[in-house]
């Protein structure tokens, strides 16, 4: 029995117990693949106007894209075609690369069909639905239909095949605790097991969770850093595996050339290292003399695939240069986590930055802070999470704070303002190249 969609949702829920990639749930109903697959474009076809469009019809081979012809028996495209997508194409690509700006991982719904007719240059396309190989057509003019059975019926000896959509919800735990030797309180494994027991899939720790806050001074202790795979790395890896949870932690990593980098470490629930990210923007002020302890990161941020979703990492001050968050959103991340170490008095400044990053990157954004003052630095402030609409999900000083990432909500944000705005990488590269090496400094006009 197919479970209906939740109220007011037009999404398709994915069920991994079915047989991918040709099984799915569609709108609470079972539908045959080849009944949904339209006939190919015939010679001379393609002059019809798309629904909601104005002016002359457009060529359906526009920009080299394959689109779905209109059903002559209908006044509009079948609604099913507007709500399904080929599962082997994670993004719907348009004439300028990314569809309407940020990547879209779920299909257009009917309210966007008009935009397809009005703005052919934007690259909107109706996704194609492919038949199951066992339902291959003997007549190439009618995909998915065999000569000896009526169209719409399943093949003999097989059940109807469904087409998967996307609906993923992940629970994230923000753990506001550090775990260096002289820190009292529950140990790392205990808190990770508690988060996992509460249903969390991913746990996020503060910045440098197994270190003391050594940037309180400019004195560098060699013991603060370690090679990748050192004791702090191993402790986090083993804790993730023991608790059975994906973990975002971190350490100061010592490279072979002697350089040190403040590095986020992402471990899978089996303890394997999934990815790393080096902090790029390094503060240099009282209490945060970080430039003496590690160097700026060397690579731009990229999403890390973990627990079935694409997640990006920014570390503390990185969020104040939103280009990193925008790059992660444009690269397909649905969640950006930002471990931090900030003073309680500065929280009113950090909060709107995190909200703005969520709105403009079309991602869920979350940050977790070191919990209390250390070595004379008044560190503190809440864990925080916000969704792509700017709605606050978590703002709490609890040791563990949880929220849910509804991946299925992301495409709606990315086909609405500001998500559909073009990503003008050509202009950005040109403009930033002229400013290479500069900072925001006062200019003496005298």
Backbone torsions as a table, in degrees:
resi	resn	phi	psi	omega
1	UNK	NA	135.7	-177.5
2	UNK	-91.8	125.9	-179.5
3	UNK	-73.7	137.3	178.2
4	UNK	-70.5	156.2	174.6
5	UNK	-67.3	155.6	175.1
6	UNK	-65.4	159.3	-177.4
7	UNK	-56.2	144.1	174.7
8	UNK	60.0	25.4	176.4
9	UNK	-119.4	134.2	177.3
10	UNK	-107.7	14.0	-174.9
11	UNK	-83.1	167.9	176.8
12	UNK	-109.5	131.7	-177.7
13	UNK	-92.5	136.3	-179.8
14	UNK	-90.8	135.9	178.9
15	UNK	-124.4	109.6	-174.9
16	UNK	-69.2	-11.0	179.2
17	UNK	-78.3	-16.1	175.9
18	UNK	-80.0	-179.8	-172.3
19	UNK	-97.6	97.3	-179.7
20	UNK	-73.6	156.8	-0.2
21	UNK	-97.0	29.5	-174.7
22	UNK	-120.7	25.9	179.1
23	UNK	-130.4	144.8	-179.4
24	UNK	-171.2	179.0	173.1
25	UNK	-118.9	132.7	-176.5
26	UNK	-128.9	107.2	171.0
27	UNK	57.9	31.2	178.9
28	UNK	73.3	16.8	-176.7
29	UNK	-137.8	155.1	176.3
30	UNK	-95.4	124.8	-176.1
31	UNK	-129.1	143.5	-178.1
32	UNK	-80.4	138.3	-176.6
33	UNK	-59.8	-51.7	-172.1
34	UNK	-72.9	-18.5	174.0
35	UNK	-70.2	-29.9	179.6
36	UNK	-84.1	-23.0	-176.2
37	UNK	-75.9	122.4	-176.6
38	UNK	-78.6	159.6	174.2
39	UNK	-65.8	157.8	179.6
40	UNK	-68.1	165.9	178.0
41	UNK	-70.2	127.9	179.6
42	UNK	-91.8	157.4	177.1
43	UNK	-55.5	131.8	-179.7
44	UNK	88.2	-12.3	179.1
45	UNK	-84.3	149.8	178.6
46	UNK	126.1	3.9	179.1
47	UNK	-92.5	-5.8	-177.6
48	UNK	-67.9	147.1	174.6
49	UNK	-78.3	140.0	175.4
50	UNK	-74.4	151.5	-177.5
51	UNK	-58.9	135.0	179.2
52	UNK	84.5	-6.0	-177.4
53	UNK	-83.9	164.1	177.7
54	UNK	-130.6	156.4	178.3
55	UNK	80.0	-171.7	-177.0
56	UNK	-62.8	153.4	178.1
57	UNK	-66.9	158.8	-177.0
58	UNK	-106.7	155.0	177.5
59	UNK	-67.6	129.0	-177.0
60	UNK	-77.6	-4.3	172.1
61	UNK	-99.8	17.1	-178.3
62	UNK	-52.6	131.3	177.7
63	UNK	58.0	23.2	177.0
64	UNK	75.3	16.2	-177.4
65	UNK	-98.7	141.0	176.4
66	UNK	-90.1	126.3	-179.2
67	UNK	-123.8	170.6	-173.9
68	UNK	-94.1	125.3	178.0
69	UNK	-69.8	156.2	177.6
70	UNK	-70.1	143.1	173.7
71	UNK	-76.7	119.9	-176.8
72	UNK	-63.5	-18.6	179.6
73	UNK	-87.7	0.1	-178.6
74	UNK	-127.5	156.3	177.0
75	UNK	-87.7	-10.4	-179.6
76	UNK	-147.9	169.1	177.7
77	UNK	-66.5	144.8	177.0
78	UNK	-57.0	137.5	-177.5
79	UNK	-61.0	-31.1	-178.6
80	UNK	-60.5	-37.2	-177.2
81	UNK	-69.0	-24.2	-179.6
82	UNK	-82.7	-8.1	-175.2
83	UNK	-119.2	8.6	-180.0
84	UNK	-125.9	156.8	178.1
85	UNK	-143.9	156.7	173.7
86	UNK	-67.6	127.0	-172.7
87	UNK	-72.0	-18.0	-179.0
88	UNK	-88.7	7.8	176.0
89	UNK	-120.3	101.4	-173.5
90	UNK	-68.2	-19.0	179.0
91	UNK	-133.5	152.1	171.4
92	UNK	-95.1	115.1	-173.9
93	UNK	-94.5	148.0	178.7
94	UNK	-123.1	-169.6	-173.3
95	UNK	-64.1	-25.3	-178.7
96	UNK	-107.2	18.2	177.5
97	UNK	99.6	-97.0	-177.8
98	UNK	-78.1	133.4	-177.8
99	UNK	-64.8	115.6	174.1
100	UNK	55.6	28.0	179.1
101	UNK	109.0	-111.8	-177.8
102	UNK	-67.4	155.0	-179.9
103	UNK	-61.8	144.6	178.4
104	UNK	-115.4	121.0	-176.2
105	UNK	-105.1	3.3	173.3
106	UNK	-134.7	160.3	-169.5
107	UNK	-78.6	168.3	175.1
108	UNK	-66.7	150.5	170.0
109	UNK	-106.8	-178.1	-168.1
110	UNK	-64.5	-26.9	-175.9
111	UNK	-70.2	-12.6	-179.6
112	UNK	-99.9	-0.8	-179.5
113	UNK	-64.8	-36.3	179.2
114	UNK	-59.5	-36.6	179.7
115	UNK	-64.1	-30.4	179.9
116	UNK	-64.7	-39.3	179.8
117	UNK	-75.3	-34.3	-174.6
118	UNK	-82.5	-27.9	-173.8
119	UNK	-130.5	69.8	-178.7
120	UNK	-60.6	-26.2	-178.7
121	UNK	-70.8	-14.0	-177.1
122	UNK	-78.7	-11.7	174.6
123	UNK	84.1	14.8	177.9
124	UNK	-67.1	134.3	176.9
125	UNK	-134.3	152.6	173.0
126	UNK	-88.0	125.9	-175.2
127	UNK	-64.4	145.1	178.0
128	UNK	-88.3	148.8	178.6
129	UNK	-113.8	123.8	-176.1
130	UNK	-98.5	142.3	179.0
131	UNK	-77.5	159.7	173.1
132	UNK	-64.3	142.5	179.9
133	UNK	-56.0	-34.1	179.3
134	UNK	-70.2	-12.7	179.3
135	UNK	-104.1	21.5	-176.6
136	UNK	-58.9	142.9	-173.6
137	UNK	-81.7	137.7	169.2
138	UNK	-77.4	-23.1	177.9
139	UNK	-108.1	108.6	-176.1
140	UNK	-63.5	-12.5	178.9
141	UNK	-78.1	-16.4	-179.2
142	UNK	-132.4	87.4	-175.5
143	UNK	-55.9	137.1	173.6
144	UNK	82.4	-2.3	-177.4
145	UNK	-107.6	130.6	174.2
146	UNK	-95.7	161.0	-171.9
147	UNK	-74.2	-21.3	-171.8
148	UNK	-108.7	17.2	175.2
149	UNK	-143.4	147.3	-179.1
150	UNK	-63.8	147.5	177.2
151	UNK	-63.9	134.2	-179.7
152	UNK	102.5	-17.1	177.6
153	UNK	-89.8	147.7	178.0
154	UNK	-70.9	156.8	176.8
155	UNK	-65.1	155.4	-179.0
156	UNK	-60.8	137.2	175.5
157	UNK	79.3	5.0	-179.6
158	UNK	-132.9	149.3	174.2
159	UNK	-79.4	166.3	176.1
160	UNK	-59.9	141.6	178.9
161	UNK	-100.6	140.0	-177.5
162	UNK	-112.8	164.9	-175.8
163	UNK	-113.9	124.1	-174.2
164	UNK	-74.0	145.5	170.7
165	UNK	-113.6	-154.3	-176.5
166	UNK	-131.9	124.1	167.4
167	UNK	-151.4	106.0	-177.1
168	UNK	-127.0	129.9	174.3
169	UNK	-123.7	124.5	178.5
170	UNK	-118.1	141.7	176.6
171	UNK	-101.4	130.4	-175.8
172	UNK	-117.0	134.2	177.2
173	UNK	-109.4	125.3	174.3
174	UNK	-97.7	117.2	-174.0
175	UNK	-108.6	105.5	-177.2
176	UNK	-90.4	79.5	-179.7
177	UNK	-158.4	147.6	174.5
178	UNK	-116.7	162.3	-165.2
179	UNK	-137.4	38.1	173.5
180	UNK	-79.8	174.0	-167.0
181	UNK	-60.8	-37.7	-175.6
182	UNK	-97.1	18.4	179.1
183	UNK	-95.2	125.3	178.4
184	UNK	-85.4	165.2	178.1
185	UNK	116.0	180.0	-178.7
186	UNK	-59.7	149.2	178.9
187	UNK	-81.5	172.1	-173.3
188	UNK	-61.6	-46.6	-177.3
189	UNK	-61.8	-41.5	-179.4
190	UNK	-59.4	-45.8	-178.8
191	UNK	-69.9	-37.0	177.4
192	UNK	-65.0	-40.5	177.6
193	UNK	-66.0	-36.5	177.3
194	UNK	-64.6	-43.5	178.3
195	UNK	-63.8	-43.9	178.8
196	UNK	-63.4	-39.4	177.7
197	UNK	-64.8	-26.1	176.9
198	UNK	-83.3	2.2	176.1
199	UNK	97.8	7.5	-178.6
200	UNK	-73.8	140.1	175.9
201	UNK	-94.6	-30.9	-175.3
202	UNK	-132.1	136.2	175.0
203	UNK	-118.5	139.3	-178.4
204	UNK	-122.5	127.5	178.7
205	UNK	-100.6	165.1	178.0
206	UNK	-68.8	178.6	176.9
207	UNK	-63.5	132.0	178.7
208	UNK	46.5	61.7	-168.7
209	UNK	-69.4	-19.9	-179.1
210	UNK	-105.6	11.0	177.0
211	UNK	-111.4	150.6	163.1
212	UNK	-67.9	162.0	179.9
213	UNK	-81.3	76.2	-177.3
214	UNK	-65.5	-26.0	177.7
215	UNK	-66.8	3.3	173.7
216	UNK	-62.9	-22.6	174.6
217	UNK	-132.1	172.8	177.6
218	UNK	-95.1	10.4	178.0
219	UNK	-80.7	124.6	-176.2
220	UNK	-99.1	124.5	177.2
221	UNK	-103.6	119.2	179.8
222	UNK	-56.4	-26.7	-178.7
223	UNK	-71.3	-12.2	179.5
224	UNK	-71.7	-21.5	-176.3
225	UNK	-112.7	158.9	179.8
226	UNK	-154.4	156.3	173.6
227	UNK	-66.1	158.3	174.5
228	UNK	-59.0	127.1	-174.0
229	UNK	95.5	5.6	178.0
230	UNK	-71.2	-171.7	-172.6
231	UNK	-62.6	-39.6	178.3
232	UNK	-68.0	-40.2	177.1
233	UNK	-61.4	-46.0	-178.7
234	UNK	-63.1	-40.9	-179.9
235	UNK	-61.5	-41.5	179.8
236	UNK	-70.3	-40.2	177.6
237	UNK	-60.4	-47.6	-178.4
238	UNK	-66.8	-35.6	179.2
239	UNK	-65.9	-42.0	178.5
240	UNK	-61.1	-43.5	-179.5
241	UNK	-67.3	-41.2	-178.5
242	UNK	-66.5	-36.7	-179.9
243	UNK	-86.2	-14.1	-179.4
244	UNK	67.1	45.5	-176.3
245	UNK	-141.9	145.5	173.3
246	UNK	-70.4	136.0	-171.8
247	UNK	-128.3	130.9	170.6
248	UNK	-105.4	107.3	179.3
249	UNK	-121.8	-146.0	179.7
250	UNK	174.5	166.5	178.7
251	UNK	-165.6	164.9	170.1
252	UNK	-86.2	112.9	-174.8
253	UNK	-95.6	129.6	178.9
254	UNK	-96.1	119.3	-179.5
255	UNK	-85.7	168.9	-179.2
256	UNK	-61.4	-30.0	-179.1
257	UNK	-83.8	3.2	179.2
258	UNK	91.1	-5.3	178.0
259	UNK	-75.7	152.6	-178.5
260	UNK	-121.6	139.5	-179.9
261	UNK	-137.4	135.9	172.9
262	UNK	-73.4	108.3	-166.5
263	UNK	-121.4	127.4	170.1
264	UNK	-79.7	138.3	-178.8
265	UNK	-120.6	125.3	-179.2
266	UNK	-112.3	116.7	-179.1
267	UNK	-111.0	139.6	174.3
268	UNK	-75.3	172.4	-177.6
269	UNK	-68.6	-9.3	174.3
270	UNK	-98.7	3.1	177.8
271	UNK	91.4	-5.2	179.8
272	UNK	-76.1	144.1	178.2
273	UNK	-75.1	120.8	-178.5
274	UNK	-93.1	-29.4	-178.4
275	UNK	178.5	167.1	179.0
276	UNK	-136.6	162.2	174.5
277	UNK	-148.9	133.0	180.0
278	UNK	-99.8	131.1	178.6
279	UNK	-58.3	130.1	-173.0
280	UNK	-98.7	-29.5	-173.3
281	UNK	-114.9	112.0	-167.3
282	UNK	-108.5	118.7	178.3
283	UNK	-69.5	160.0	176.3
284	UNK	-150.9	83.8	-179.1
285	UNK	-155.6	164.9	-177.6
286	UNK	-52.6	132.3	-178.3
287	UNK	86.5	-19.0	-177.2
288	UNK	-138.2	57.3	-178.9
289	UNK	-85.0	54.3	-170.2
290	UNK	-70.8	-27.3	-177.4
291	UNK	-62.2	-21.7	177.5
292	UNK	-79.1	-15.4	-171.1
293	UNK	-106.9	-27.8	179.3
294	UNK	-156.6	160.8	-175.3
295	UNK	-97.3	160.2	177.8
296	UNK	-63.2	149.9	178.5
297	UNK	-61.5	155.3	-173.1
298	UNK	-105.8	-7.5	-175.9
299	UNK	-132.5	148.3	176.0
300	UNK	-69.2	156.7	179.9
301	UNK	-69.9	143.8	175.0
302	UNK	-136.4	147.5	178.9
303	UNK	-61.0	146.7	176.0
304	UNK	-112.1	126.2	179.8
305	UNK	-77.1	117.8	-179.7
306	UNK	-147.5	133.1	176.3
307	UNK	52.6	36.7	173.8
308	UNK	86.2	0.9	177.9
309	UNK	-130.3	162.3	175.3
310	UNK	-94.8	120.6	-176.0
311	UNK	-121.6	138.3	174.4
312	UNK	-108.1	156.8	179.0
313	UNK	-126.3	133.3	166.4
314	UNK	-125.1	148.6	-178.3
315	UNK	-116.1	114.1	171.5
316	UNK	48.1	-107.5	-173.2
317	UNK	-59.6	-19.0	179.0
318	UNK	-56.3	-32.6	-176.6
319	UNK	-68.0	-18.4	178.6
320	UNK	-82.0	-2.2	167.0
321	UNK	-118.3	90.7	-166.5
322	UNK	-68.7	-5.3	178.9
323	UNK	-57.0	-36.1	179.3
324	UNK	-63.9	-44.3	178.2
325	UNK	-64.9	-40.6	178.5
326	UNK	-63.8	-40.0	178.6
327	UNK	-63.5	-40.5	178.8
328	UNK	-65.6	-43.7	178.0
329	UNK	-61.6	-43.7	179.7
330	UNK	-67.3	-23.0	179.1
331	UNK	-87.3	-1.3	174.6
332	UNK	107.1	1.8	178.2
333	UNK	-64.8	143.7	174.9
334	UNK	-108.5	-17.0	-179.4
335	UNK	-136.2	133.1	173.7
336	UNK	-120.5	123.4	178.5
337	UNK	-109.8	143.2	-175.0
338	UNK	-134.3	86.4	170.7
339	UNK	-58.8	142.6	-177.1
340	UNK	-147.4	167.0	171.1
341	UNK	-138.0	98.4	-174.2
342	UNK	-133.6	158.6	179.3
343	UNK	-80.2	145.3	-179.3
344	UNK	-57.5	-39.5	-176.4
345	UNK	-65.3	-19.7	-177.4
346	UNK	-93.7	-0.7	-176.3
347	UNK	-56.5	-40.7	178.7
348	UNK	-58.9	-21.2	176.7
349	UNK	-84.8	-34.9	-178.2
350	UNK	-74.7	-35.8	-174.3
351	UNK	-57.9	-51.4	-179.6
352	UNK	-64.9	-27.3	177.0
353	UNK	-64.7	-45.5	179.8
354	UNK	-64.7	-40.0	177.5
355	UNK	-63.4	-45.6	-179.9
356	UNK	-62.1	-39.6	178.4
357	UNK	-62.7	-38.4	177.6
358	UNK	-65.2	-44.7	-178.7
359	UNK	-63.7	-43.8	-172.1
360	UNK	-87.8	-20.7	175.3
361	UNK	-95.4	-7.9	-178.0
362	UNK	57.5	42.4	-179.6
363	UNK	-128.8	158.4	161.8
364	UNK	-71.9	137.1	180.0
365	UNK	-127.1	132.9	-179.3
366	UNK	-138.8	147.4	179.2
367	UNK	-142.1	142.5	177.8
368	UNK	-131.5	136.2	-171.1
369	UNK	-107.1	154.8	164.7
370	UNK	-60.8	142.5	-162.1
371	UNK	-84.7	-22.0	-167.7
372	UNK	-153.6	165.2	-180.0
373	UNK	-57.3	144.8	179.8
374	UNK	-141.6	130.8	174.0
375	UNK	50.0	41.9	177.3
376	UNK	83.1	-1.9	178.3
377	UNK	-97.9	125.7	-172.4
378	UNK	-81.5	60.7	179.9
379	UNK	-71.1	145.0	176.9
380	UNK	160.6	169.4	-179.9
381	UNK	134.9	163.8	-168.6
382	UNK	-78.3	157.9	160.5
383	UNK	-72.2	151.8	-170.4
384	UNK	-150.2	139.8	173.9
385	UNK	-144.8	143.2	-177.2
386	UNK	-142.4	144.6	-179.4
387	UNK	-92.3	174.9	-174.2
388	UNK	-65.9	-12.2	176.0
389	UNK	-90.9	-3.3	-176.5
390	UNK	92.3	3.4	179.5
391	UNK	-76.3	126.9	-178.0
392	UNK	-77.9	126.2	-179.0
393	UNK	-99.5	-34.1	-178.9
394	UNK	-144.3	133.9	167.3
395	UNK	-150.2	93.5	-167.1
396	UNK	-150.6	147.5	173.8
397	UNK	-99.7	11.9	175.8
398	UNK	-62.8	154.3	178.6
399	UNK	-61.7	-42.7	177.3
400	UNK	-121.3	123.4	175.9
401	UNK	-126.9	131.3	-174.8
402	UNK	-118.0	151.8	172.7
403	UNK	-151.2	167.3	-178.5
404	UNK	-110.5	140.9	174.1
405	UNK	-104.8	109.3	178.4
406	UNK	-93.3	95.7	-175.8
407	UNK	-60.8	-31.1	-177.2
408	UNK	-66.9	-15.8	179.1
409	UNK	-84.4	-14.2	-174.6
410	UNK	-64.9	-47.2	-175.9
411	UNK	-58.2	-35.1	177.6
412	UNK	-59.7	-37.6	179.4
413	UNK	-71.4	-30.4	-174.8
414	UNK	-86.2	-9.1	173.6
415	UNK	-108.8	6.6	173.8
416	UNK	-115.2	170.7	179.5
417	UNK	-69.5	135.6	2.8
418	UNK	-94.4	9.0	-172.1
419	UNK	-61.8	-32.4	-175.7
420	UNK	-81.1	-6.1	-179.8
421	UNK	-61.5	144.6	-178.3
422	UNK	-61.3	148.7	173.1
423	UNK	-97.9	101.4	-172.0
424	UNK	-88.5	67.2	-177.4
425	UNK	-61.1	-30.9	-179.3
426	UNK	-63.2	-43.7	179.7
427	UNK	-72.7	-37.6	-179.0
428	UNK	-62.0	-45.7	-179.3
429	UNK	-61.1	-45.0	-179.1
430	UNK	-63.4	-45.5	-177.4
431	UNK	-67.5	-45.5	-178.6
432	UNK	-70.3	-28.6	178.5
433	UNK	-62.5	-35.9	178.8
434	UNK	-67.4	-22.9	-176.1
435	UNK	-104.0	13.9	-174.4
436	UNK	-55.8	129.4	177.7
437	UNK	86.8	-4.3	-177.8
438	UNK	-89.2	161.5	172.1
439	UNK	-130.6	175.0	176.6
440	UNK	-77.8	91.6	-179.9
441	UNK	-119.8	150.8	177.1
442	UNK	-67.8	136.9	-179.6
443	UNK	-99.8	126.9	177.7
444	UNK	-79.2	109.8	-177.6
445	UNK	-83.9	-4.2	-175.9
446	UNK	-73.5	NA	NA
